[in-house]
Amino acid sequence: MSDTSREFDVVIFGATGFAGELTARYLAEHAPAGTRIALAGRSEAKLEKVRSGLPAAAHDWPLIVADSDSPASLDAMAARTRVVATTVGPYLKYGEALLSAVANAGTDYVDLTGEIPFVRYSIDKYSELAASTGARVVHACGYDTIPSDLGVFALHRRAEADGAGTLGETTMVVDKFRGGLSGGTVDSMRVITELARDKEQRRLLLNPFALSSEPGDRPPVFQKGAAPSDNQMGKASDVDPSLRGGIAPFLMASYNTRIVRRSNHLLDGAYGPDFSYAEAMRVGGNAVTSRIAAGGVALGLGALFGGLSMKPTRRILDRFLPKPGEGPSEESRDKGFFKHKTFTTTSAGKRYVAKVEAQGDPGYKATAMMLGEAALTLALDRDKLPDTHGVLTPASAMGDALTERLRAAGMTIEVESLN
């Protein structure tokens, strides 16, 4: 139900950027009739140009001029809407003023950040304020990290419904994938590699429980063996007997796993005392060649992050990597897809697999759908949401309601019993 105490249900901040325009297009095509949406960005002329290229449903959407460098403009924007959906990153560079605006205004918020230090900063500085004003600040509402977070949440719900105990060792495997890195993700990686030069920031980045605490509490100290490695390699059958080939490190595992662990923390440990979580990607079907492929993936990821951390190699990489605001053609976006399988064994010995799948390039078309539906969930389904506020995760803020919306939008989120 729309909240008439605010002028808008959803404001898309960064609508003139590549991801912002895709999200606006998605909402123009799929938002329920009567949803009050506005487009926001730095340039009214650019906003008008974007709006003119959207489907007819968007042609009367209001335009809001707002800038990350103008806190007053963000305060005014946040006060007018129930939800702000922002695609303006890297969030460590451009995100703080908007966090302040929504937390003070009691406005809900969704973003696409994949930046651990930004989420940690958000928790420490704004979670208590947001909770006091009734705001839900929900990070990681795109491919990073909704498929991971809702996949585990779905396993928890199924095990709970079956009386099968709590979750134990749980691993998400990227089974099939077609898509590319977004320019925004690459720019965030550049920022993270710069931060990693600092000892304290590096310690935060390497701590698998970096986000599993509240303001004023130090993140749990990482002890060797307390969590699975973010660089999973080996036989896929070690994860589940149904899998063949090998597993290799997954680029976003170090971020996704921390969001999932935070969900468990915010849900008061509902996943269980023996819950552990890891991510990997499946490579090849042959035992020998897949092991070589896994090694190649690990080396490639190491080279990418290493190259971005040094100015000479970064200049070379910048010639080839996508830049913020750039993205693939519509044809390429339509051909993309992802298929994840998340396996668990419960405390009662039950084995389950959650299948999370969607059509569309994961970092672009599918992400626009996930961000758009997350914003609609907060704006229109408030009676279905848990009574929790502050700095949250997709699962802890919107679990069942968001799952329902994404399924209706065509995304597969289903759980099967394996024994």
TIVOKOL-101569 format. One line per field, with one value per residue (C-alpha): residue number from 1; residue in three letters; y, x, z. Coordinates in steps of 0.05 Angstrom, whole numbers. Layout:
// TIVOKOL-101569
seq: [NUM  ...]
type: [ALA  ...]
c2: [Y  ...]
c1: [X  ...]
c3: [Z  ...]
This chain:
// TIVOKOL-101569
seq: [1  2  3  4  5  6  7  8  9  10  11  12  13  14  15  16  17  18  19  20  21  22  23  24  25  26  27  28  29  30  31  32  33  34  35  36  37  38  39  40  41  42  43  44  45  46  47  48  49  50  51  52  53  54  55  56  57  58  59  60  61  62  63  64  65  66  67  68  69  70  71  72  73  74  75  76  77  78  79  80  81  82  83  84  85  86  87  88  89  90  91  92  93  94  95  96  97  98  99  100  101  102  103  104  105  106  107  108  109  110  111  112  113  114  115  116  117  118  119  120  121  122  123  124  125  126  127  128  129  130  131  132  133  134  135  136  137  138  139  140  141  142  143  144  145  146  147  148  149  150  151  152  153  154  155  156  157  158  159  160  161  162  163  164  165  166  167  168  169  170  171  172  173  174  175  176  177  178  179  180  181  182  183  184  185  186  187  188  189  190  191  192  193  194  195  196  197  198  199  200  201  202  203  204  205  206  207  208  209  210  211  212  213  214  215  216  217  218  219  220  221  222  223  224  225  226  227  228  229  230  231  232  233  234  235  236  237  238  239  240  241  242  243  244  245  246  247  248  249  250  251  252  253  254  255  256  257  258  259  260  261  262  263  264  265  266  267  268  269  270  271  272  273  274  275  276  277  278  279  280  281  282  283  284  285  286  287  288  289  290  291  292  293  294  295  296  297  298  299  300  301  302  303  304  305  306  307  308  309  310  311  312  313  314  315  316  317  318  319  320  321  322  323  324  325  326  327  328  329  330  331  332  333  334  335  336  337  338  339  340  341  342  343  344  345  346  347  348  349  350  351  352  353  354  355  356  357  358  359  360  361  362  363  364  365  366  367  368  369  370  371  372  373  374  375  376  377  378  379  380  381  382  383  384  385  386  387  388  389  390  391  392  393  394  395  396  397  398  399  400  401  402  403  404  405  406  407  408  409  410  411  412  413  414  415  416  417  418  419]
type: [MET  SER  ASP  THR  SER  ARG  GLU  PHE  ASP  VAL  VAL  ILE  PHE  GLY  ALA  THR  GLY  PHE  ALA  GLY  GLU  LEU  THR  ALA  ARG  TYR  LEU  ALA  GLU  HIS  ALA  PRO  ALA  GLY  THR  ARG  ILE  ALA  LEU  ALA  GLY  ARG  SER  GLU  ALA  LYS  LEU  GLU  LYS  VAL  ARG  SER  GLY  LEU  PRO  ALA  ALA  ALA  HIS  ASP  TRP  PRO  LEU  ILE  VAL  ALA  ASP  SER  ASP  SER  PRO  ALA  SER  LEU  ASP  ALA  MET  ALA  ALA  ARG  THR  ARG  VAL  VAL  ALA  THR  THR  VAL  GLY  PRO  TYR  LEU  LYS  TYR  GLY  GLU  ALA  LEU  LEU  SER  ALA  VAL  ALA  ASN  ALA  GLY  THR  ASP  TYR  VAL  ASP  LEU  THR  GLY  GLU  ILE  PRO  PHE  VAL  ARG  TYR  SER  ILE  ASP  LYS  TYR  SER  GLU  LEU  ALA  ALA  SER  THR  GLY  ALA  ARG  VAL  VAL  HIS  ALA  CYS  GLY  TYR  ASP  THR  ILE  PRO  SER  ASP  LEU  GLY  VAL  PHE  ALA  LEU  HIS  ARG  ARG  ALA  GLU  ALA  ASP  GLY  ALA  GLY  THR  LEU  GLY  GLU  THR  THR  MET  VAL  VAL  ASP  LYS  PHE  ARG  GLY  GLY  LEU  SER  GLY  GLY  THR  VAL  ASP  SER  MET  ARG  VAL  ILE  THR  GLU  LEU  ALA  ARG  ASP  LYS  GLU  GLN  ARG  ARG  LEU  LEU  LEU  ASN  PRO  PHE  ALA  LEU  SER  SER  GLU  PRO  GLY  ASP  ARG  PRO  PRO  VAL  PHE  GLN  LYS  GLY  ALA  ALA  PRO  SER  ASP  ASN  GLN  MET  GLY  LYS  ALA  SER  ASP  VAL  ASP  PRO  SER  LEU  ARG  GLY  GLY  ILE  ALA  PRO  PHE  LEU  MET  ALA  SER  TYR  ASN  THR  ARG  ILE  VAL  ARG  ARG  SER  ASN  HIS  LEU  LEU  ASP  GLY  ALA  TYR  GLY  PRO  ASP  PHE  SER  TYR  ALA  GLU  ALA  MET  ARG  VAL  GLY  GLY  ASN  ALA  VAL  THR  SER  ARG  ILE  ALA  ALA  GLY  GLY  VAL  ALA  LEU  GLY  LEU  GLY  ALA  LEU  PHE  GLY  GLY  LEU  SER  MET  LYS  PRO  THR  ARG  ARG  ILE  LEU  ASP  ARG  PHE  LEU  PRO  LYS  PRO  GLY  GLU  GLY  PRO  SER  GLU  GLU  SER  ARG  ASP  LYS  GLY  PHE  PHE  LYS  HIS  LYS  THR  PHE  THR  THR  THR  SER  ALA  GLY  LYS  ARG  TYR  VAL  ALA  LYS  VAL  GLU  ALA  GLN  GLY  ASP  PRO  GLY  TYR  LYS  ALA  THR  ALA  MET  MET  LEU  GLY  GLU  ALA  ALA  LEU  THR  LEU  ALA  LEU  ASP  ARG  ASP  LYS  LEU  PRO  ASP  THR  HIS  GLY  VAL  LEU  THR  PRO  ALA  SER  ALA  MET  GLY  ASP  ALA  LEU  THR  GLU  ARG  LEU  ARG  ALA  ALA  GLY  MET  THR  ILE  GLU  VAL  GLU  SER  LEU  ASN]
c2: [0  69  116  183  219  225  254  194  119  111  160  132  171  166  157  185  131  64  23  78  83  8  9  65  27  -35  3  38  -30  -69  -23  -29  24  84  76  145  147  205  208  244  265  324  349  366  365  295  272  298  261  196  204  217  150  110  75  118  102  144  206  244  223  284  303  321  355  328  320  279  342  380  350  400  374  302  321  353  292  241  279  273  197  132  98  121  71  94  71  126  93  79  88  100  163  187  151  182  245  204  156  216  243  179  162  231  231  161  142  72  60  8  7  -37  -31  -87  -48  -80  -16  25  -23  -26  51  53  6  44  115  109  44  71  136  98  52  111  145  81  78  13  20  -41  -51  -103  -105  -127  -189  -174  -200  -218  -287  -308  -278  -302  -371  -384  -352  -399  -459  -435  -426  -496  -531  -494  -514  -587  -590  -610  -572  -515  -503  -532  -528  -487  -472  -432  -455  -412  -468  -428  -355  -309  -235  -186  -139  -73  -8  9  -57  -45  25  -2  -52  5  39  -25  -39  31  20  -47  -9  12  -40  -30  -30  -93  -127  -108  -133  -200  -212  -258  -231  -158  -141  -187  -136  -73  -1  5  -69  -93  -145  -215  -231  -277  -342  -390  -443  -402  -393  -426  -396  -345  -379  -446  -496  -571  -623  -600  -667  -646  -595  -644  -713  -689  -641  -657  -622  -573  -510  -445  -379  -334  -260  -234  -288  -244  -194  -240  -286  -227  -202  -272  -277  -209  -234  -291  -242  -196  -256  -273  -334  -366  -406  -446  -453  -497  -453  -438  -407  -407  -392  -419  -427  -492  -502  -558  -629  -666  -678  -659  -601  -570  -568  -531  -484  -471  -453  -407  -371  -362  -334  -288  -258  -248  -214  -169  -144  -140  -101  -52  -39  -13  51  27  -37  -2  47  -11  -48  16  14  -52  -54  -21  49  76  91  40  -25  -78  -72  -90  -154  -175  -158  -201  -261  -261  -305  -338  -404  -414  -476  -470  -535  -549  -605  -591  -611  -667  -695  -669  -646  -590  -548  -478  -460  -386  -367  -308  -286  -224  -203  -211  -144  -104  -130  -178  -127  -74  -122  -140  -68  -46  -101  -88  -15  -35  -84  -29  21  -21  -82  -50  -91  -155  -133  -150  -93  -81  -19  6  -19  -86  -138  -161  -225  -192  -131  -163  -238  -268  -206  -195  -269  -266  -205  -234  -299  -260  -222  -288  -303  -375  -384  -455  -509  -583  -640  -685  -742]
c1: [0  26  42  8  47  104  101  134  139  207  261  315  379  431  378  424  477  476  449  402  371  362  327  282  265  249  202  169  153  136  116  42  -3  -6  64  92  163  212  280  338  407  454  430  358  374  403  344  296  334  331  257  241  273  234  167  104  88  149  136  102  150  176  250  292  359  403  478  522  563  502  476  418  393  396  360  304  299  298  242  197  198  185  245  309  341  412  460  511  578  631  592  655  665  594  549  556  514  455  461  456  396  355  373  352  288  265  267  280  340  368  434  481  544  595  641  653  683  623  574  616  618  543  530  575  552  480  447  424  399  361  330  307  273  244  288  309  378  387  453  471  405  432  468  511  480  407  416  464  424  355  382  404  341  299  338  325  251  245  283  241  176  198  221  289  332  379  428  499  553  524  557  532  559  553  531  523  535  536  551  606  634  598  637  611  637  705  707  690  746  794  773  779  849  870  840  876  942  921  933  868  826  862  845  772  771  801  755  698  656  670  596  570  564  527  549  600  616  680  670  683  757  773  806  835  784  725  697  709  759  735  781  747  782  777  727  655  632  661  605  551  554  509  563  618  683  719  704  743  741  681  697  645  650  688  631  570  591  596  526  497  533  504  435  444  468  408  360  387  426  364  407  435  497  533  518  577  575  621  616  650  639  637  688  691  666  732  771  839  820  773  830  873  815  805  878  872  812  849  910  868  831  897  926  865  866  942  942  890  931  991  988  1028  988  923  932  939  878  837  842  804  760  690  685  629  568  588  554  537  486  413  424  481  442  384  429  458  435  457  442  462  456  463  472  463  458  416  426  375  415  369  402  372  390  364  362  365  363  346  350  388  460  472  506  458  389  380  408  359  302  327  340  273  234  271  250  178  178  198  150  88  92  106  51  89  157  189  186  261  299  371  425  398  407  358  340  333  294  249  260  192  161  220  223  150  160  221  185  127  178  204  263  270  279  261  286  289  301  360  346]
c3: [0  -19  39  25  80  29  -41  -73  -62  -96  -119  -164  -147  -202  -257  -310  -299  -334  -275  -254  -323  -326  -259  -281  -344  -303  -257  -316  -345  -281  -223  -204  -232  -187  -158  -149  -176  -188  -221  -187  -207  -215  -283  -299  -374  -369  -327  -380  -434  -394  -379  -453  -471  -420  -433  -433  -360  -339  -381  -325  -270  -233  -236  -174  -179  -124  -116  -70  -59  -35  31  32  -35  -10  55  14  -32  25  60  -1  -11  24  -9  -43  -91  -105  -158  -145  -129  -110  -45  -4  -46  -56  -7  62  53  27  87  133  95  96  168  193  151  170  96  72  27  -21  -58  -99  -58  -56  -9  59  90  68  101  164  166  154  213  260  243  221  246  313  282  227  279  320  260  231  170  137  105  62  26  -27  -65  -133  -158  -98  -55  -63  -95  -39  18  -4  -24  48  76  33  60  131  117  86  142  193  159  154  226  199  249  235  179  182  130  72  6  -53  -121  -183  -229  -294  -309  -369  -360  -348  -295  -290  -292  -223  -194  -225  -196  -127  -135  -149  -85  -44  -70  -48  21  28  34  104  158  195  132  108  174  164  93  113  173  151  209  193  190  245  301  319  329  384  383  352  298  324  322  265  287  236  219  246  176  108  61  10  -40  -47  -92  -100  -124  -133  -106  -39  -35  -58  -91  -148  -173  -223  -240  -196  -157  -162  -123  -137  -147  -98  -44  5  4  -4  53  101  83  94  161  180  162  210  263  253  254  323  298  268  218  277  321  270  210  164  95  35  -40  -102  -176  -213  -269  -320  -316  -321  -256  -286  -332  -280  -230  -280  -295  -221  -213  -272  -242  -176  -211  -254  -195  -158  -219  -227  -155  -155  -220  -195  -133  -172  -213  -273  -284  -265  -322  -370  -341  -344  -420  -422  -361  -364  -335  -291  -333  -387  -400  -452  -508  -496  -537  -492  -429  -453  -466  -396  -339  -274  -240  -167  -125  -49  -12  62  112  173  245  234  175  120  56  15  -46  -60  -134  -149  -222  -266  -338  -358  -348  -273  -263  -306  -327  -269  -219  -244  -231  -161  -140  -169  -134  -68  -72  -87  -29  20  -10  -21  24  91  125  106  133  200  251  247  228  223  176  151  96  43  82  150  124  71  68  54  21  -26  -43  -62  -107  -142  -157  -186  -229  -258  -214  -190  -115  -96  -48  -61  -12  -30  18]
